[in-house]
């Protein structure tokens, strides 16, 4: 017998735009088995994602936390959730309050938990000069209390991306705490005169349903700093250009450019590039990378041991690493510098 609670959730999902969408082909556990991932399962307080291949959306309350923290962008937000964040991104007030449903003040945008805000949304608001304050309720007695460390993780990602100096300016001018009481937040927000900020959100992105939507919007706003609309940004922002600091795998020079990491990356962030000088390069597109670590897990020669931050003036350009690989004498595919044949040609010769 269907309970009244399930009927209520189903009705609410239909009214609010259903539930998150999952692309299991991008799930880290479907791509590799060496590093099991359970972030979505841990982030779901109603156990709707205990079996990611068979999610139970009758339990889903559309909180959005799983979407915000999936390391491979395999989960897309529901239509209603997407619309709410798009409206926030188009808010022209330069000082914004973001809150959770437990707070007694909804502010400019309220979600079930502060952990449901993707860090890319914070960064996109920062680029147009929006100053952010956060309101939370009684976290200790909230069913999302176990997810709050994910909010701290989002703030850490934001600080890495912006740099500490700009990060502190975005949060508040006097370095007030990350989580403010209502009185502290309003003192911060209305201490200064209000300013106008230009949204610059392209029409084709406003209605999109895409797990990578927030990263695409962030990339667009980074690019807009160099466009004809730069004066509007300078009027609204902190008078300095934001340089993207993308997370990137540190690729050892001994890399064989075999392409295994390129083929397994769910976000297509890695690419083997052959140059005219018989050298091979590994190109990494930071704006696509989520730092999931699959590339490091699948590399047969362990040539990716850690990740770091790479500052890119042009946010959409790749970071390029020269490898020691050379062309195979038979098929011209990359092979190790100490060998003359690639793996496939060597296997063919042995057979």
C-alpha positions as CSV (number, residue, x, y, z in Angstrom):
1,X,0.0,0.0,0.0
2,X,1.4,3.4,-1.0
3,X,1.8,5.6,2.1
4,X,0.5,9.2,2.3
5,X,4.2,10.3,2.6
6,X,5.1,8.8,-0.7
7,X,2.1,10.2,-2.4
8,X,3.0,13.6,-1.0
9,X,6.6,13.4,-2.3
10,X,5.5,12.3,-5.7
11,X,3.0,15.1,-5.9
12,X,5.7,17.6,-4.8
13,X,8.2,16.2,-7.4
14,X,5.7,16.7,-10.2
15,X,4.9,20.2,-9.1
16,X,8.6,21.2,-8.5
17,X,10.0,19.6,-11.7
18,X,10.5,15.9,-10.8
19,X,13.9,14.8,-9.5
20,X,17.6,14.9,-10.3
21,X,18.7,13.0,-13.5
22,X,21.5,10.5,-13.4
23,X,23.8,9.5,-16.2
24,X,25.2,6.2,-15.0
25,X,27.7,6.1,-17.9
26,X,29.6,8.9,-16.2
27,X,29.4,7.4,-12.7
28,X,32.9,6.8,-11.3
29,X,31.9,3.3,-10.1
30,X,30.8,2.3,-13.6
31,X,34.1,3.5,-15.2
32,X,36.5,1.9,-12.8
33,X,36.6,-0.3,-9.7
34,X,39.9,0.6,-8.0
35,X,38.5,3.7,-6.2
36,X,34.9,3.1,-5.1
37,X,32.9,6.3,-4.7
38,X,30.0,6.7,-2.2
39,X,29.6,10.5,-2.2
40,X,26.1,10.5,-3.6
41,X,25.0,7.7,-1.2
42,X,26.5,9.6,1.8
43,X,24.9,12.9,0.7
44,X,21.4,11.5,0.4
45,X,19.7,11.6,3.8
46,X,16.6,9.6,2.5
47,X,18.6,6.7,1.1
48,X,17.3,7.2,-2.4
49,X,20.7,6.5,-3.9
50,X,21.8,3.4,-2.0
51,X,21.8,1.7,-5.4
52,X,22.9,4.3,-7.9
53,X,22.1,2.1,-10.9
54,X,18.5,1.8,-9.6
55,X,17.8,5.0,-7.7
56,X,14.5,5.1,-5.7
57,X,13.2,8.5,-6.6
58,X,10.0,7.9,-4.6
59,X,12.1,8.8,-1.6
60,X,13.8,11.8,-3.1
61,X,13.0,15.2,-1.6
62,X,14.8,17.2,-4.4
63,X,17.4,18.6,-1.9
64,X,20.1,18.7,-4.6
65,X,23.1,17.8,-2.5
66,X,24.0,14.8,-4.6
67,X,24.1,17.0,-7.7
68,X,26.4,19.6,-6.1
69,X,29.0,17.1,-5.0
70,X,29.1,14.3,-7.6
71,X,32.8,14.1,-8.6
72,X,32.1,13.3,-12.2
73,X,29.1,15.5,-12.9
74,X,26.9,12.4,-13.4
75,X,23.9,13.9,-11.6
76,X,21.9,16.8,-13.1
77,X,19.6,19.0,-11.1
78,X,15.8,18.8,-11.4
79,X,14.0,21.5,-13.4
80,X,12.8,23.4,-10.4
81,X,16.2,23.3,-8.7
82,X,17.9,24.5,-11.8
83,X,15.4,27.3,-12.2
84,X,16.0,28.5,-8.7
85,X,19.8,28.7,-9.1
86,X,19.4,30.4,-12.5
87,X,17.3,33.1,-10.9
88,X,20.0,33.6,-8.3
89,X,22.7,33.9,-10.9
90,X,20.6,36.6,-12.6
91,X,20.1,38.6,-9.4
92,X,21.4,42.1,-9.9
93,X,21.9,42.9,-6.2
94,X,25.6,43.0,-5.5
95,X,25.1,41.7,-1.9
96,X,23.3,38.4,-1.5
97,X,22.1,36.2,1.4
98,X,22.1,32.5,0.8
99,X,20.3,30.4,3.3
100,X,18.9,26.9,4.2
101,X,15.3,26.0,4.8
102,X,16.0,25.8,8.6
103,X,16.9,29.5,8.7
104,X,14.1,31.9,9.8
105,X,15.1,34.2,6.9
106,X,15.0,32.9,3.3
107,X,17.4,35.6,2.1
108,X,17.8,35.9,-1.7
109,X,17.9,32.1,-2.3
110,X,17.1,29.3,0.1
111,X,17.8,25.6,-0.4
112,X,17.2,22.6,1.8
113,X,20.9,22.8,3.0
114,X,23.8,25.2,2.2
115,X,25.6,22.1,1.0
116,X,23.2,22.0,-2.0
117,X,24.8,25.1,-3.5
118,X,27.4,24.1,-6.2
119,X,30.7,25.9,-5.6
120,X,30.6,27.0,-9.2
121,X,27.5,29.1,-8.5
122,X,29.4,30.9,-5.7
123,X,32.3,31.5,-8.1
124,X,30.0,32.8,-10.9
125,X,28.5,35.3,-8.5
126,X,32.0,36.3,-7.4
127,X,33.0,37.2,-10.9
128,X,30.2,39.7,-11.3
129,X,31.1,41.3,-7.9
130,X,28.3,39.7,-5.8
131,X,29.2,39.6,-2.1
132,X,27.9,36.5,-0.3
133,X,26.7,35.9,3.3
134,X,25.3,32.6,4.5
135,X,22.4,32.0,6.9
136,X,22.0,28.6,8.6
137,X,19.4,27.3,11.0
138,X,19.9,24.7,13.8
139,X,22.3,22.4,12.0
140,X,22.7,20.0,15.0
141,X,19.0,19.2,14.9
142,X,18.6,19.1,11.1
143,X,18.4,15.9,9.1
144,X,21.1,17.3,6.8
145,X,23.6,17.8,9.6
146,X,25.8,15.0,8.3
147,X,26.0,16.8,4.9
148,X,27.4,20.1,6.3
149,X,31.0,19.1,5.8
150,X,30.2,19.1,2.1
151,X,29.4,22.8,2.4
152,X,32.9,23.4,4.0
153,X,34.3,21.4,1.1
154,X,32.5,23.8,-1.4
155,X,34.0,26.8,0.4
156,X,37.4,25.2,0.2
157,X,37.0,24.7,-3.5
158,X,35.9,28.3,-3.9
159,X,38.9,29.6,-2.1
160,X,41.3,27.4,-4.2
161,X,39.7,28.7,-7.4
162,X,39.6,32.4,-6.5
163,X,42.7,32.7,-4.3
164,X,42.4,33.6,-0.6
165,X,42.5,37.4,-1.2
166,X,39.5,37.5,-3.5
167,X,37.8,34.8,-1.5
168,X,37.8,36.9,1.7
169,X,36.5,39.9,-0.2
170,X,33.7,38.0,-1.7
171,X,32.5,36.7,1.7
172,X,32.5,40.0,3.4
173,X,34.7,43.2,3.7
174,X,35.6,42.6,7.3
175,X,36.3,38.9,7.2
176,X,33.2,37.9,9.2
177,X,32.6,34.2,9.8
178,X,31.6,31.8,7.1
179,X,28.2,31.1,8.8
180,X,26.6,34.2,10.1
181,X,23.7,34.8,12.4
182,X,20.8,36.7,10.8
183,X,21.8,39.9,12.6
184,X,25.5,39.6,11.5
185,X,24.4,38.9,8.0
186,X,22.2,42.0,7.7
187,X,24.9,44.2,9.3
188,X,27.3,43.0,6.7
189,X,24.9,43.3,3.8
190,X,23.5,46.8,4.4
191,X,26.6,48.4,5.7
192,X,27.5,49.5,2.2
193,X,25.5,51.1,-0.5
194,X,23.8,48.7,-3.0
195,X,25.4,48.4,-6.4
196,X,24.1,46.9,-9.7
197,X,25.8,43.9,-11.2
198,X,25.2,42.7,-14.8
199,X,24.1,39.1,-15.1
200,X,25.6,38.3,-18.5
201,X,23.9,34.9,-18.6
202,X,23.4,33.9,-22.2
203,X,20.0,32.9,-23.4
204,X,21.0,29.4,-24.4
205,X,22.1,28.6,-20.8
206,X,19.0,29.9,-19.0
207,X,16.8,26.9,-19.7
208,X,19.4,24.2,-20.0
209,X,19.2,20.8,-18.2
210,X,22.7,19.7,-18.0
211,X,24.9,18.2,-15.2
212,X,27.7,20.5,-16.4
213,X,25.6,23.6,-16.5
214,X,27.1,25.4,-13.6
215,X,30.7,24.8,-14.9
216,X,29.6,26.1,-18.3
217,X,28.1,29.2,-16.8
218,X,31.3,29.8,-14.8
219,X,33.4,29.5,-17.9
220,X,31.1,31.9,-19.8
221,X,31.5,34.5,-17.0
222,X,35.3,34.1,-16.9
223,X,35.4,34.7,-20.6
224,X,33.1,37.7,-20.3
225,X,35.8,39.5,-18.2
226,X,37.7,39.9,-21.5
227,X,34.7,40.8,-23.6
228,X,33.2,44.1,-24.6
229,X,31.2,44.0,-21.4
230,X,34.3,44.3,-19.2
231,X,33.3,47.9,-18.0
232,X,30.1,46.5,-16.5
233,X,32.1,43.9,-14.7
234,X,34.6,46.4,-13.4
235,X,31.8,48.7,-12.1
236,X,30.2,45.7,-10.3
237,X,33.2,43.8,-9.1
238,X,36.3,44.4,-6.9
239,X,38.2,46.2,-9.7
240,X,40.4,43.2,-10.5
241,X,40.2,40.3,-12.9
242,X,39.6,36.9,-11.5
243,X,42.1,34.3,-12.8
244,X,40.9,30.7,-12.7
245,X,42.8,28.3,-10.6
246,X,41.8,24.9,-11.9
247,X,42.6,21.6,-10.2
248,X,44.8,19.5,-12.5
249,X,46.6,16.2,-12.5
250,X,50.4,16.4,-12.1
251,X,51.6,14.3,-15.1
252,X,55.1,12.9,-14.8
253,X,57.4,13.5,-17.8
254,X,57.8,9.7,-18.2
255,X,54.2,9.6,-19.4
256,X,53.8,7.3,-22.4
257,X,50.8,9.2,-23.8
258,X,49.0,5.8,-24.2
259,X,45.6,7.5,-24.0
260,X,44.1,5.3,-21.3
261,X,43.3,8.3,-19.1
262,X,41.9,10.2,-22.1
263,X,39.5,7.3,-22.8
264,X,38.3,6.9,-19.2
265,X,37.9,10.5,-18.2
266,X,34.1,11.0,-17.8
267,X,34.4,14.7,-18.5
268,X,36.8,14.5,-21.4
269,X,39.3,16.7,-19.6
270,X,42.4,15.0,-21.0
271,X,43.7,14.7,-24.5
272,X,46.8,13.3,-26.2
273,X,48.2,15.8,-28.7
274,X,50.7,14.9,-31.4
275,X,53.0,17.7,-32.4
276,X,54.8,18.1,-35.8
277,X,58.2,17.7,-34.0
278,X,57.5,14.0,-33.2
279,X,56.7,14.9,-29.6
280,X,53.5,14.1,-27.7
281,X,51.8,16.3,-25.2
282,X,49.1,15.8,-22.6
283,X,46.5,18.6,-22.8
284,X,44.4,19.1,-19.7
285,X,41.2,21.2,-19.8
286,X,40.8,22.5,-16.3
287,X,37.3,23.8,-16.7
288,X,36.1,20.3,-17.5
289,X,38.0,18.5,-14.7
290,X,36.3,17.7,-11.4
291,X,39.4,16.2,-9.8
292,X,37.7,12.8,-9.5
293,X,41.1,10.9,-9.7
294,X,40.0,8.3,-12.2
295,X,43.0,9.2,-14.4
296,X,45.4,8.4,-11.6
297,X,43.6,5.2,-10.8
298,X,43.7,3.8,-14.3
299,X,47.2,4.8,-15.3
300,X,49.2,1.6,-15.7
301,X,52.5,3.2,-15.0
302,X,51.4,5.5,-12.2
303,X,52.5,8.6,-14.0
304,X,49.8,10.6,-12.2
305,X,50.5,10.7,-8.5
306,X,48.9,13.9,-7.3
307,X,46.8,16.9,-8.2
308,X,47.6,20.6,-8.0
309,X,46.2,24.0,-8.9
310,X,47.0,25.6,-12.2
311,X,46.4,29.3,-12.8
312,X,45.0,30.0,-16.3
313,X,44.6,33.5,-17.7
314,X,42.4,32.0,-20.5
315,X,40.1,29.8,-18.6
316,X,39.1,27.6,-21.6
317,X,42.7,26.9,-22.7
318,X,44.4,23.6,-21.8
319,X,47.4,23.2,-19.6
320,X,50.0,21.3,-21.7
321,X,52.6,18.8,-20.4
322,X,55.4,17.6,-22.7
323,X,55.9,13.8,-22.4
324,X,58.9,11.6,-23.3
325,X,56.7,9.5,-25.6
326,X,57.8,9.1,-29.3
327,X,56.0,7.8,-32.4
328,X,55.8,4.1,-33.0
329,X,58.0,3.2,-36.0
330,X,55.1,1.1,-37.4
331,X,51.8,3.0,-36.8
332,X,53.1,6.4,-35.5
333,X,51.0,6.0,-32.3
334,X,52.8,7.1,-29.1
335,X,55.1,4.7,-27.3
336,X,57.7,4.9,-24.5
337,X,60.9,6.6,-25.4
338,X,62.9,3.4,-24.6
339,X,60.8,1.4,-27.1
340,X,60.2,1.4,-30.9
341,X,56.8,-0.1,-31.0
342,X,53.5,0.9,-29.3
343,X,51.6,-1.6,-27.1
344,X,49.3,-2.7,-29.9
345,X,52.0,-3.2,-32.5
346,X,54.2,-5.0,-30.0
347,X,51.3,-7.3,-29.1
348,X,50.6,-8.0,-32.8
349,X,54.3,-8.9,-33.4
350,X,54.2,-11.4,-30.5
351,X,51.1,-13.1,-31.8
